[in-house]
Every structure is written in structure tokens, then in C-alpha cells.
Amino acid sequence: MFESDFLEYFSHVHPVTPLVVFVPVLAYMVYLSVYDRHLEFGAIILSFIGGMLIWTFLEYMLHRFVFHYEPKTVWGKRIHFLMHGVHHDYPSDATRLVMPPGFSIPLAIIFYILTTFVFGARLTPPIFSGMVVGYLCYDMLHYATHHFSMKRGVFLALKQYHMRHHYGDEDTGYGVSSPIWDYVFGTAQKKAKREQEAMQK
């Protein structure tokens, strides 16, 4: 991708990297929830689940409107290719399947600030911890759908759903960890809709 070996090195990300970066953040958010904010167990659990749901929405919006945005300028096209286009051109490249820290860390900071602004400082740690877990599930599932053999159940369904996004219609199926927002916003894959209708009969 780059003539510079230095830049090329940083364009590859080991799939364990998000865990190394964000599991300590998750642990700190749990610590804040329990020992600093003194939240009750029920409030922590509900906020955590809410945070995971918020992440699925953010995942959908990022994938649809940022990763699949088509810039007009040369620089815009270059940045888009580096951010997501390369993944669609080389979907089996194992070192370009998880979000690089240079993108995920600033994004996490922005989301933390926005969460504090919307929900207040007291509830932010458990909500943000749910968002972090949601993000880690997204990155790990994304890697797994491309490189693990999934034989049955929900993981097989998610793999098939994402593969149809790559090899069928990339204008549908933006949800990776969950297709829920595709159904809400009408971007669910037609085949997935037919399968759901068949299951309901």
C-alpha cells in the first residue's frame, strides 16, 4: 500500500491489538462504575446493556455512512481506500481486519465525551464499558467471519450475512455483530429477508 516501509508496517494490525488496547479500558470503566460512582448492580447491568445496544447503532452508522462513503477528491478517495476500501479489495488479508488503534482510540475518546455529554458523568463508565465490549465483539467477530470456519448457529448466520455484504451486495448488510439496524433502516439483504420469512412460516 505504501512505498515507505515505515508506513506500510503501521498499516498492518494484529487481530489481538484491540484486546490489548481496550481490555484495560474496560477494566477501568468497571472499577469506576463500582468503586468511584458507587452504582447499584442493577443500574450497572442496565447501563452496560444499553451501551452494547448503542454500539450496534454506531457500528451500523460508521459502516454505512463513513466506511462506505464515496469521496469525490483524490485525497478523499485515498483516505477512504486506506480506511475501508482496501478491506473490500483484499477481504482475506488477516492484518487488515480489525480497526487500527490510530482510528479506534480517537474514536473512543470522541464517543466517551459524547456519552458523558448525553448521559452524565455518573452513568458514563457502565455505558461506555458496554460500548467497549460491543466494539470488541465487532472486531473479533469481523476477524472470525473472514478466517474461522463456522458450522452452525448464530455464528454461521453472521458469517453468511457478512459474506453476502462482500460478495453479493455491498450496499446492504452493514451490521457485522448484529443485523438489527439493517432491518430498522431497510438495508437488510434480500436473501436474509427471504430466509426470515421462510422461518416464520
Sequence and secondary structure as in RCSB ss.txt:
>XXXX:A:sequence
MFESDFLEYFSHVHPVTPLVVFVPVLAYMVYLSVYDRHLEFGAIILSFIGGMLIWTFLEYMLHRFVFHYEPKTVW
GKRIHFLMHGVHHDYPSDATRLVMPPGFSIPLAIIFYILTTFVFGARLTPPIFSGMVVGYLCYDMLHYATHHFSM
KRGVFLALKQYHMRHHYGDEDTGYGVSSPIWDYVFGTAQKKAKREQEAMQK
>XXXX:A:secstr
  SSHHHHHHT   TTHHHHHHHHHHHHHHHIIIIIS   HHHHHHHHHHHHHHHHHHHHHIIIIIIT   SSHH
HHHHHIIIIIHHHHSTT GGGSS  HHHHHHHHHHHHHHHHHHH TTTHHHHHHHHHHHHHHHHHHHHHHHHS  
 SHHHHHHHHHHHHHHHT TTS   SS  HHHHHHT   HHHHHHHHHHH 
